[in-house]
Amino acid sequence: MDFGLATELYPDEYRYQIANYSSNNNPLDLIQVIQQLHASLDPRTVFACYGNVLGQHLPIQGVRLTYGQYKLSCGKRYGITVKRQLILAGQTLHIQYQLLTPLTPSQTSDLQEIEPLLLQPLLNAMQYQEMSTQAMFDSLTGLGNRHYYSKSLTKAIARAHRKQGSAAIIVLDLDNFKQLNDKFGHKCGDYILKEFGDIIQATIRNTDQAFRIGGDEFVIIVQGDIHATSLLCERIIVAINQHPSFNQFEVSCSLGAAESHDTIEAEQLYELADKALYQAKAAGRNCYKLSLNQLV
């Protein structure tokens, strides 16, 4: 499921072919290696560049790296295995090389010179990736935040305008949430918000995106038409009503949905879904309504 990022942050496999080793390659230029490794702030690209540099100067045809939640791989997975460890920001970084032939003493010396050059650019890229993630995600629920929602909705509508599929949104908020906060405190309210985010995350499909845009207001961008969206609304209501904490604190959920069409803009689509949400509130809450504009 995509909750803000369009691509995986930490793929197990980054499909990048390592350069073919030749003893006729140019001599190792460490300054050039440093410049290449610092050219990107994507951990995958930095690592792939590292693998490519190795392949140019050493008989290495594959390399894998494990560091915390990062698992990066490029090249082939067979050959003579050599495992090494480095320290990065106080933690152990594990590297496994797949060799065509055993390294000579001079090649081992080259590897020992190249390896430390990976550390700083890789750390820079990881820190930048983490800051980018924090800028796009809501810290409490783990869903996308308002800023990323705005960007994602614009892209989804543009894609629908190009006839590359349907797009719809669901606007959701919690019924009786203010009373919950007033009676049980904000710590309990935060717990319910997080549980609500988890329910949405578990309910939507891999192609959908979920966001918390403020307070107890959430939005889901659905890749599908209004009928597929209505099925998702039903699943969310069932999940909420079956959740023991929501039953205990007498909290439910109301939803409004609208589908994009050829001339609609992002703000207009949100307004249609928001009006449908208020219709659900007026109908007694704990239900969903579809924008009538999409059903005629």
N, C-alpha and C positions, 0 to 999 in steps of 0.2 A: 504494500500500500504506500502511496506517495503522500506524505504529510507535509510537503513543502519543497523538497528537492526533486528535481527532475531526473537525477541520476543517482546511483548508489554511491555513497561516500567511501565505502571500504569494500570494494569487490574482491572476491577470492582470486579472480583471474583478470588481469589487464592484458588484453590481447595485443601484444607488441612483440614483433620478431626481433630477436637480438641479431646484430650484424655478424656476418660470417667472418671468422677469424682467418687471418692470413699473416704469415711471418713477414710478408713484404709491406705490411701497413706502416704508416708513418710512425716515427718514434713518439713515445708518450709525452704529451705536453700538458703538464698539470694545470697551468694557467687556463688553457682552453677547456679542460675538464671542469674546472671550477665555474667558468662562465656558462657552460652548458647546463650544469646542475642548478644554477641560480636563475635560469631563464623562465621558470614556471613556479606558480604557487599552488599547483595541483599535486598532491602527494603521489598520485598514480603516474603523472607525467615525469616528475622528478625521478621516481624509481625506474621507469621505463628508460629514461635517458641514461641512468646509471648502468642498466643492463646493456644498453647499446654501446656505451663506452667500453665496458668490459669485453664485449664480443669483438670489438675492433682490435684489441691489444692482447687478449688472452684466449686460450682455447676453452672458453666458457660458453655453453649453449643454452643455459637456463639458470634462473636465479629466483629464489623465493625469500620473502621477508615476513617476519612476524614481530609485531611490537604492540603490546596492549591489544586494542580492538582492531588494529590494522593487520590485514593479511593480503599481501601483494605478491603477484607472480608474473613473470614474463619469460618467454622462451620455452624451451622444451623441458620435459620432466624426467628425462632419462639420461644416463651417462654416469660417470664416476662422481659420487657424492662427497662433497666437502662441507662440513658445517662449521660456522664460526659465530662468535658472539662479540658484540660491541656494546658500549654503554652510551645511552642517549638520554639526557635529562634525568640521570640517576636511575634509569630503568634499563633492563637488559633487552637488547635488540638481537634477534636471532636471524642469521642469514644462512641459506643453504644454496650451494652452487652445484650445478651439474656440468661436469667437465668432459670434453672430448678425449683428452689425454691428461695424465698427471702433470702438474705444474713443475717446471724446472725451478731451481733456486732463484734465478733471475726473475722468472714470472711470478713466483711467490713474493719476491720483493716488490714488484710492480703492484700486485694486489694489495699489499700492505700499505702502499703509498696512496692508492686510489680509495680504499675503503673509508678512511676518516673524512674524505672530502664529501661523502654522501650525507654526513650527519647534520651539519648546520642547515643546508638547503632543505633537507627532508623535515627537520624540526620546524623551520620557518613555514613550510607548506602545511604541515599538520596544524600548527597554531592558527594560521590564517583560515584553514578549513573549519576549525572549531569556532572561531569568531564569526565566520559566515553563517554557520549553523545556528549559533545563538541569535544572530540578527534575524533569522527567518522563523524560529520556533518559539512558541509560548513555553516558558520555563516550567509552568505548573502542570500542564496537560501533555506536553510533548507534541501537540499539533502545530500546524503552521500559524503564524501570527497575522495581524491585519495587513502589514506591509506585503507579505508574501501572497496573501489572499488577493490583493488588488492586482498584482502582477499576473498571478495564475489565472484569474478570471478573464482578464483582457486577452491572454493567450488562448484560453478555451473558446471564447466567443469568436476570435479571429479564425481559429481552426474550423469552427462550425460554419462561419461565413464562406469559407473556402470549400464547403461541402465535404469536409473530411470527417464527418460524423456529427452526431447531435450533442448538445451540451445543455445542461440544466443545473440549477442550484437549489439547495434546500437551506432555508434559514431556520434555526432551532434556538429555543431558549427554554429554561427550566421554569415550571410552574411552582409558585409558592417559595421561590428561592429567597426572596427578601425576608419572609417570615422565618425561614430556617436560620438565616444569619442572625436575625434579631433574637431568636429564642435560644439557639445553641452556640452562637459565636462564629467568628470567621474561620477558625480552624476546622470546624465541622463543615462549613461551606466550602472551603478549599478541598476537603476530602471528597465531597460530592462532585465538585467540578472535575477533579482528577478521575473519579470513577466514570463520570459521564464521558470524558474524553476517551477513556479506555473502551467504553461500550461502542462509541462511534468508530474507533480504530478497529475494533474486532468485527464490526458489522459491514463496513464499506468494502468495496472490491478493490483489487490491485490498481485499477485504472482511475479510481476516484481520489479526490484530495479533500482533506478535512482541516478546518481552521477554527481557532478561537479568536474572535475579533474584538472581544471586550466583555468584561463581566461574565454573565452567564449566557452570552450570545455566541452562537457557533454557526458556521456555514460549511456546507459540503458542496463541492463542485463535482457534478456527476457527468461522466461521459456516457450519455444515453438520452433517450427521449423521456417525456413526462410520465409515460407508463412504467418504464424501468425505475424512474425516480419514485413513483408511488409505492412500488414494492419495497424499495429501500426504506421509505418512511415507515411502512408497516413493520419491518423487521426491527427498526430502532424502538418503536413504541412497545413491541412485545418484549424486547430485551430489557427496557426500563421497568416495565411492569413486573417482570420476573426477578428483578434485582432486590435482594433483601434489604439493603440499606435505603433504597429509594422508597420501599414500602414502609420501613420503620419511621422515616422522617416525613412521609407523606409528600414526597416530591415527584412530580411527573414531568412530561415534556410535551411542548406544542411545536408543530412544524408547519412551514409554508413552503411551497415549491413552485418553480416556474421554469419553462423551457425557453431557450434562446431561439430567435428566428432571424431572418436575413437582415433586418434593419435595426434590430435592438442593440443598444449599447450596454456596457457593464452596469452602469448606475441604474438604468431603467430596468434591467433584469432583476437586480437586487430589490428595487421598489416593488415589483410585481410579487416576488416571493415574500417580501415583508408584509404586504397587504394580505396575502394568503395566510401568513402566520397570525395576524390579528383576527382574521376570520375564524381560525382554529381556536384562539383564545375566547372569542365571543360565543363559539359553539359549545363551550364547557371545558375546554382544555383537554390535555391528554389525548390529542388527536392531531390529524394533519389535514390541510386543505391545499388544493391545487389551484393555481391562478386560472381563472375562467377564461382569460385571453388565450390560453393555450389549448382550450378544449372546443373552440368554435370552428 
